[in-house]
């Protein structure tokens, strides 16, 4: 997977700069998504690589060789948009550019070679599993031998570093030193604003921030500091009057600048020992703002501030002593009041010995309180001493570090002077060497210059190869786009010509139908109608393959799920089925224009590349809108594992294979019925149409394994269709767990047993919901005594398989596997509401029942049906369904008990009565 850290240029004005982002390439859309970090769920944005070009700039000739320095490159998008990205090293930059070029080349060639079917996308086929994946072979790159050879010649072999690839997600993001984008003019402006606000000094809410070479933190004043500042204000009025407007009193500082110790920067080594030449522009930049009048004013303010701080500390100590004196006096007053109170209240009629005892206890209490206060004072003083010692230790450590740096600098100076001294001695001892030294120095400089020029030449060669390859690829892609445009133009012309022919025939037909025909002779309209029917039912042939691309798309024999679109037997049914298929195609084409749902899925799946999917409102809404065909296998498997995790955790590895092996080797009572129903499962799907179909064997394996896991159920008609739908997108073992999810997790007990008790209960619950959500339609059915549960029973048992068109069926299954059985009630009600007005027009029971048998096949708009199911029918609480299931379960059990009692009475009566001995029940007839 192509992913890793890059820095992206973003922001505006003085905040514009490079920010580290986590980039992930998505091959489905050829997008390069970028996130704040590898664990972020949502991307900040994306770059369209399919329509982009790449470039980068070689360092100037006078610059040093780049080596491991960061290297930037540009991604030019449509509309003049340019994204500037920076890699940690030039090697990483080269690797990213090569990979992005390769991904763009593969995607665009796959786009050209893909099938021109609007319902298939040029995405890799490995996203789908199951039987459907076999129908979507991987796309084949277009063969362009000359372009491929040129690309291979111009390719530059590079290998990624640790900041590229999935392993980079576990490493910390590289930190880029943020450049200072503020000019000296801005610094002086800030300083002037701060000084003016300090001179005013009346507004306590005004706070100023100084930007210095060291980092400071602005601390809010405490209430105690505010009280002290007010008291000092009264004492120093005579000082403030003489220097009003110039001098700063303590009241002008209602805040405190607390220095952050761990962020303090030590003095630069070059400022301590460097020469005056080295202390130029860039090194002295942080202190240039305090030159001139500003520096004098700041130094004066610092001296005054220090003197004020010393006086403030003295006054604080004096205040603390005064407070301590007041506290002791208050304590003495309280004790005297206490003694007076007890003396007045308790002296009357109290023995003197008890009174003396009380006085002694009071004295003891007072003594203990005094000792406690002394100990608290000692504790506070000790804590203060500890703080002072810690501060001293920190200062000593800082001084120690500065001294160590100073010693190191002096050592370097000594070594430098020693080298110079040795060179001078060598030059004095050998006069000939002094003559040759300038020549040797020039030769060394020439060699260094030659090496630098060689490096630059190699860099320009690499850049030239890359740009030539980029030009070659862009030219090839432009030619492909032009060819594709010409093909679409030819197809458009062909479609327009065919449309004109059809319109001409229909106009002739309308003219003939307008003219009354009284004779029995065959009219020209019959010939036109016959010709139109033949054209409509004409199948797509392989004749004239050179024109196969330019002819309009006919309805294919099978849809993307493998279901037959047009039946083979009845011509009238063929017309209806083909009309339905054309309507579905029209809907899918109109939905493809609105790609908002597809983009949401792409963004969500891109955000889950670095983490597992989790249940959330966003995912639920996406699934309700329908899972894209290429992602359905992945999402279905995740949904199944979500519901059966507790079952799978309790089983051993190879559990499914062991169940299947036991079912094949041992006697299985369900195997006979399973074999009978295999070819009757989905006869209209090519994956289950013949005994040799791949789906038949997989269907047999899953049903046998499930019958061995659940001997109480064994096999029930309906389970085969559930497994058949699951196998279209899942492998055998996943389809087995999907069936476990439906039978053991979603549906109530006895739903697929012999009595179908749970299924009967759900039909009664559905009747209650019909009377509540669709009262007019329910009353209409009651009026004509139509039992619509005879139709809906199969909907619930097999989750709408063979009841709705395939597109709607799989969207129902998407929501069903994520949310559970409540979805079946939602869509069952939505189907009736969709055609409510049409059903209300029918006025007899026979026509109503006949319409109910086939009306769901004419519902084609999945978006409208979904909006009804999840919008118009709200609120739809699951608790209500559970309560009604419990209520109707008791009623159905009572009815079954009564039926069993009637059966036993019948059997006893048959044994005693000679005339009824020949009567047998349905169960006895089956056996």
Steps between C-alpha positions, in 0.01 A plus 500: 500500500634841402484713815729703722585838641534808281486871570234701319518874437180657633368811669491862393704809572746485789353164610585332169747220545563126479300272729567130550216280373440128460437415132321186374450410133161354411517287180119491465476866401870581443481752784776593741323562833672688780421481873625676811648171615483125429224446759267777381165367371416775251730641232572870479478484121633325194707558185376358168803315361326371185486849347819639656855561384818510709813715509779605732786750498867415509704699758692794360857454380641694793313292759654213685417142415160416646589171667240431769341845483120523443397513134177655367301406189185636339177327396323703230126428486224610262407866507849615591490362855848421634570294812853538637620195694832452677665166576747447784782411259564520126487121489147504642397768250627292208319192632167687539526648151576162339216326684245774426598492133456123494162515677375766258618296199332181624174672590464687170585190293254295703243767429560458128497120509197465726168381368282785375213404724371784714431267790857378531787717614872462423579391852716201590302178517652377826255709703225241435489143620252218443337400172449855373875562501544228235295711257728804533846407371776741579551777252782464250750770425497627145797377302718792393839344447689812395370707790576219747856463372559873524357510852728214609805675355420829671404341833717575802541217749444622856414341833291662773623598846331438834260794444325323208276193530266358761786458751533880506163524680660366818771766496463856627432767240812692393512845656573793273644812665243772440645799320451848646281686254481832686713792381686751717235756420234273649715448810540877550127550447421241765745664741349846448149367559614325818673813634199720430267262679735486800519878523122524526497244779141569606322213336569186700359278226758613243782247468810537285726227369874556441680299233860447613776251432379295796152355542275651769164409634231755594355411840169633631518685837372332814249679727771535766729674251220737407438590865872557557526716192207715614656547843833596349321743272376698800847505659678618186278774370767759570744309278252458216405871494858608415537263210150472360497375143865386514553286803324172565355422840413156621133557420593528135598131509183309585670199344827318546752386244588149611795361320475144378813328626501201266470719190771753588769520236864508602729769359637407160859379497592732216372796707732398790828438321449588134665795336311816411488385141289201592259708702327645199153524355344156557666427839400830653153494344307419820638811673490751217153617598626642831759735342490881536232659713320172543804334664548792744133495593500124555815507714354785709178304542689190608694692770183661631319171491773331707498778762122483521519124540746534793276754675201277431670204666582710809143622526369145456712381792383794714139426406539134595636594843212744554251234398656253743469756781136567415431126494652451847301791639179362350575163654556659843169689472315182405647307794414779743144513367481127532617510863258781582211306348576185698563694816158669477307188400663220694615658827151487648454177690815332364759357739834675499698182425307442178541863404872481554508181292327680213751786521784252486355330193452838333860591570612166358293556184643848455851368549447226245356750251802725548733205448308402186526852361872512576547168323303627199719809489810284518361283221434804281846635565656162418299479177614848409859400570457193278368718218789741539746213499343356184526840332864525606567150368343595166708817481815307588423240233450776245825667605673162484374449144617846399840435654525166320425670171752771580766238578419318178526825306833579662627152415401558137677837501814340652497227236454756224788713629716189534434409137581853390820493706610171349428632152707812568789286626483282193494800269800661678706178498448433126518811280429291190170383650400862544541552130295191409221551756298747285523261209382206716213705639386595152521135391285389793243766419495392137445137604214595732346712224536208258326260741220749555454545125491121452227471766300778335543334160371170638205681653416672172525168314256339746265796471524488120414129493206554730363794300544308172311208647230738623467656153485154340229377736292817469520481120392135500216572740389796288492281188294239687257767618463632144438148367245440773329827411482400132351162596236663717420743219452210256283321754293811553449530123394135479254543786356814342451319167326208671276737692398670175416161346287399802319835501429465129352152550287614791366796299399263221340271757305786656381616157382149414329456834321831450347379171203260565533158335171329416618217276654178617807551283832531679568869546846665472483562874533126560825494304636798694404343832657169402818671391517699825449183707777322314736794554413518868558130564811477285789363701849639485712298254868482429460593130697794376733521801657818368167675559436343838626801689299755302163328522272599788516293816233233495363348819733217591372151565607507867541787743807556714364262765453213252119521484336452161355829377274363221324158525531258214150357465213753472527783245261721695697445821816574302367841405400582858836380636697693239295813567572458870872453430509815289326696774756371752781601269354847463479536878858378546626747237322790671635392840854483361481869420450574867817361654457647846431158659795346317733777614384456859581128484842570351580754770378269778697199376807719455466606862487134612823403325688556826237363740218248531142591409275576798125538545403865465222719363707591195549135403131419558389780269748391235380138515138611478580684179646177359847344499686535168540176307879495534493545880205274588712191572716685751210669681282187510784297649559769762128509589483121539812490718354780712193291588660154541822601673392334825424175313824500302710574809365186669580270206827341401681579172364295211155478658312529172713234330449260791121548484502438126717191537265352762194576288654329197634193679212428739130445451325835459118501488491841331728409208220348287279810514802724440584311178140535379498876549845590360390555138173661612681769701561774243441350155511846341857562621783365286703401808230247605336411168666161437636212711854585386477865606756606756233643727318166537792326670563795733128516583499129584802533729361794698156342548649166611733667749214708643272197532772326702542805726121534557347151505173642644449701181695279261375648177201720426386618159612859478845449649629404156405841356659687790827313446485548123479879534782503758726291274480760224724729707653273767715190508363171636601544863385862511167400342462233770548762775260728314233229526584459871453875541154494339366186668662518846551874555244696300191281491306373804512135599281258302511729197628222271384195693229261386217703654635839369371647824716814484397569140131483590555738790675754274203501262268599782745770610509624142120521493508721810759726337294520181195618696717761674723628216266446199145512642326573167661205324438269796130597505486441122634145544259436788207625294566253220624224735844473340756312709818673385713295742486218245722725287716653772574167674760415235647852520590448864612139463759561224555878545337603169695258277311455169249765610667825388742594223864418569619860552244558775557154645868559567439846648251340740760239592759773559289657773373162625847361573595819686182588695316169534143376448332836556602586143266228366200671665611838368531388137186284508298805608687719251407270209131533584527876551684537168196361311232597751301719260503234228375231740222726631365532143431125484147417612475119518692235689611301193661797326661611827653160568617463140663844517673419831668195350705701249491866601843495669671410170384832352663709776831614356597825678715381790573855617131584539428169675789555743377851578157359587643216711737713707325838486124492456443206737684651800487462794563126490616378844634145530355475852149519354569206268645292786201569725253406227696186421475395863126572505419310180733211588282409796187518287646280225620245756148481648355447154752228423414332831131504406576358156706222658210418733258484203746271320519263796120495524479417132747213538309354796168533316645333193615204707159455660281574198504242220375748236792740554783246500570567130567873564865603525667831585736702276805398706413133467452543126845660464665222696 
